[in-house]
């Protein structure tokens, strides 16, 4: 993918070298999950004056910007073997984000609407998001509560090593997919689906709705790629294949086979490899968001 010497997005919050799990500054309250995890310890501390002192010191440290729970909860930044390469990757993904901003701004203008640019948080290890604790194990995700994409750059290493989905355009596809969720948030699709899930029949019904959300985001990623190439001539030989290989590698059926040796379709939340490839292809072929109608 051609990307060097082009403009990078200014909507990047770089937390990669933070020494805590939140990017510095004042902390919000810990999540309910964290409180429940630590409650047995807290109960014992509350029974003694010394325990109260420990809780007080921990609270002061937490709201001063240091996370005393980081070692217990896997927080903090991860060490990077090659900082220069890591910075180059950060520059690349910031350039892709700028491309998404320009493309979606143009598409929204064509439809008489204004595009609101999301932010992207880069981190290593773990951090805090508007949707709760974020860790590298979660993979990239979009948080509608704060309209930010959270991305641990280590995910791209895993994408290549574990799933054989290498290449810069595979990485661009991943970000474009998360931006697709931002589009859905702006359109009201995400909130609509949440309401539909409340009326769905069991977990399988909820999963089917979520699959549609993810496949539409794949299609939106394809729409972005179509217009980005027309505007910036970004695609090189093999780039589309990289994205398709990545889409296939993270299909639910492929991941389930790797993890447990068999497939459970009712447990799909992102779609099969074939479905993910199909919807990305639809988007990149026509470049029309109307192609991305998945019945939501």
Secondary structure, 3 states (H helix, E strand, C coil): CCCCCCCCCCCEEECCCCCCCCCCCCCCCCCHHHHHHHHHHHHHHCCCHHHHHHHHHHHHHHHCCCCCCHHHHCCCCCCCCCHHHHHHHHHHHHHHHHHHHHHHHHHHHHCCCCCCCCEEEEECCEEEECCEEEEHHHCCEEECCCCEEEEECHHHHHHHHCCCCCCHHHHHHHHHHHHHHHHHHHHCHHHHHHHHHHCCCHHHHHHHHHHHHHHHHHHHHHHHHHHHHHHHCCCCCCHHHHHHHHHHHCCHHHHHHHHHCCCCHHHCCCCCHHHHHHHHHHHHHHCCHHHHCCCC
